[in-house]
Amino acid sequence: MINMKKLSAEEKYRQMTETPVRRLIVSLAIPTVISNLISTLYNAADTFFVGQISTSASAAVGVALSLQAVIQAIGFFFGQGSGNNMSRQLGSHHEDTAETLASTGFFSAFILSAAIAVPCLIFLEPLSVFLGSSETILPYAMDYMFWILLAAPFMASSLVLNNQLRFEGNSFFSMIGLTVGGVLNLFLDPLLIFVFDMGIAGAAIATAISQFVSFMILLVLSQKIGTVKIKLSAFHPSLKMLGMITNGGLPSLCRQSVTSVAMICLNNAALPFGDAAIAAMSIVNKIGNFTNSVLIGVGQGFQPVCGYNYGAGRMKRVKDGFWFCVESMSVVLLVLAVVEYIWASPIVGFFRKGDPEVIIIGDIALRLRCFTLVFSSWITISNMLLQTTGKMWRASILGFARQGIILIPIVLILPPFIGIWGIQIAQPLADLITFIMSVPMTMSVIRKMNECVAAEKTE
């Protein structure tokens, strides 16, 4: 049963550093997994309902996904950057610094996302073409992205608040804001698209309204329930504060921003194969997001435990939590890979029944991804360990690798030689190479923690 009582900073410290690790991670991960699943429903619902309009409209949602990745990159950069440091500061009993980090992260994300949205709205048509729109996709993409850009400051700020609540150990309350918004989006999508005949613009408006509602709920909860409060007076974008945020958030920025670049490259590489190819890969990416929601949710349940205990010098708890997450999620992902491989066609067809070509392309891409899905457990949890313990450059390189320095060259090089197979095999091939890279990067950190644990035993 969830404890609705607000805990003091000292009570929260004891909870995060004394509760058995596995039980603590599970208690934090469950609401976070739910939050992430609900969050993916924003785009998945749009993909499903917009898919009833046309293949070009469905592809437009895929094109817009790269823009949304940029907005998310801002939110995760300031949210993870402030949150990672907050948990370590709270673990070290530096509550004032944690408050400054929270406020600086929140207001910086709101201001920066608004500053980016304005020029994007002015140059919306060339932006849509750059992101991979064909002539038939362009009008749908512009209608959709207009409303997404208007909601950008609230989308980015919601992610900041969500991450900060999680890193405080209040993942249940972070779940509430996203869940309400996600459920609202499910009702508004069909209402605005079909009942009010607003088409793809209705889907975007539904998402914008839902994101704003989530923002308001998360803001209220952070002020009423959160250990650390958001205050304008605590907004100090000094070099020191921004440096701390960058150290904790750069890996997330790398992951999210390079994901946007990869999506742009993927959409442009798929253009010669028609709207069906863009729509199919968009659907497969959305399906992958559901799978990743479970994995990332467990990893995000691990992060506050890692941050608090690393800050408190309790390395055995950090190490035990890491292996628990890797092992448990490897089993879960193996099961999901089998399910997705067997039922790939009906899963893809659920989003776009009226176009057999979309189903054929998506079926192959989804099945290929199943072969390397289990590697994601090690890659993702390792990245979160490196990021939360302050290993910025290693975490950033690992974040860049999977969706950037490995995936993008594959997408650009292979299609001219092997056709659409080059697009379909790109992500699983990138996952395999990233896994091989990540093993030595992470094991060096694990070995140092083992040395610390051994030193503690001899004292």
C-alpha positions, 0 to 999 in steps of 0.5 A, a space after each residue: 500500500 502506498 504511503 501518502 504521508 509526506 516524508 521529511 528529508 531525513 526520513 526519505 534518506 533512511 528509506 532510500 539507504 536502509 530499505 532492502 534493495 530489491 524491495 525498494 527498486 521494485 516499489 519505485 519501478 512499478 509506478 515508473 513502469 506504469 508512467 512510461 507505458 502511459 507516456 508511450 500511449 500519447 504517441 501510440 494512441 495518435 498512431 492508432 487513431 491517425 492510422 484510420 485516416 490514411 497511410 500518409 497521415 500515419 507516416 506524418 506521426 512518424 515524421 513528427 516523432 523526431 521533433 518530439 524527440 528534441 522536446 524530450 531531449 530538453 526535458 530529459 537533459 534538465 530533468 535527469 541532470 537536476 534529478 541525478 544531482 538532487 538524489 546525490 545531494 539529498 544522500 549527502 544531506 545538502 538540501 539547499 543545493 538540491 532545491 537550487 538544482 530543481 528550480 534551475 532545471 525546471 525554469 531552464 527547460 521551460 525557457 529553452 523549449 519555448 525559445 526553440 518552438 518559436 523559430 520552428 513555428 515560423 519555418 514549419 514547412 521547410 522543417 517538415 520537409 527536412 524531417 522527412 516529409 514527402 509531398 503527400 505527407 507534408 500537409 499532415 505533418 504540418 498540421 500535427 507539428 503546429 500543435 505539438 510545438 505550441 505545447 513544447 514548453 509544457 511537454 519539456 517541463 513535465 518531463 523535468 518534474 517527472 524525473 525530479 519526483 522520481 529521483 526524490 523517491 516519489 515515483 508513485 506521485 510522478 506516475 499520477 500526472 502522466 497517467 491522468 494525461 495519458 487517459 485523457 489523451 485516449 478519450 480526446 483522440 477519437 473525439 477530436 479526430 472523428 466526432 469533431 472531424 478535425 483529422 490529424 490536427 485533432 490528434 495533436 490538439 488532444 496530445 497538447 491538452 493532455 500534456 498541459 494537464 499532466 504539467 499542472 498535476 505534476 507541478 502541484 504534486 511537486 509543491 505539495 508532496 515533493 521533498 524539494 520545492 520549485 521556487 523562482 527565488 531558487 532559480 540560479 542558472 550559474 555556471 556551477 549549477 548548469 555544470 552540475 546539470 550538464 554532468 548529470 544530464 548530458 548522457 540523456 541529451 545525447 541519447 534523446 537528441 541523437 535519437 531525433 537525428 537517427 529518426 530524420 535519417 531513417 525517414 529520409 532513407 525510407 523515402 525512396 520506398 514510399 509512404 508505407 515504409 515510413 509508416 511501417 518503421 514508425 509503427 515498429 518504433 512505437 512498438 519498441 517504445 512499449 517494450 523499452 518502457 518496461 526496461 527504462 521504468 525498472 532502470 529509473 526505479 534503480 536510479 534514485 536508489 543508485 544516487 542516494 546510496 552512491 552519495 552516501 558511500 554505500 557501494 554494495 547496495 548500488 552494485 546489488 541493485 545494478 545486477 538485480 535490474 540487469 538479471 530480472 530485465 533480461 528474463 522479461 525482455 527474452 519473453 517479450 522478444 518471443 511474443 513479438 516474434 511470433 505475433 509480429 504481423 498482427 501487432 503491426 496490423 493493429 496500427 494499420 490494417 488497411 495497408 498490407 505493404 505496411 504490415 509486410 515491411 513492419 513484420 520483418 523489421 519487428 522480428 529482426 529486432 527481437 534477436 537483439 532485444 535481450 541486449 537492451 537490458 545490459 545497455 540501458 541499465 549500464 547507461 543509467 549506472 554510469 550516468 547516475 554515478 557521475 561518469 558523464 563521458 562514458 554514459 554519453 558515449 554509450 548513449 550516442 552509440 546506440 542511436 547515433 555513431 553506430 545506427 546513423 552510419 548503418 542507415 545511411 550506408 546499407 539501404 543503397 546496397 541491400 534496399 529496405 533490408 538496410 533500414 529494417 536491420 539497422 537497429 538490431 545491428 546497432 544494438 549488438 555493436 553497442 552491447 559489445 562496447 558497453 561491457 568493458 565500459 561498465 565492468 571497470 566501474 563495477 570492479 571499482 565498487 567491488 574494491 570499495 566493498 572489499 575495503 569496507 569489510 577489512 576496516 
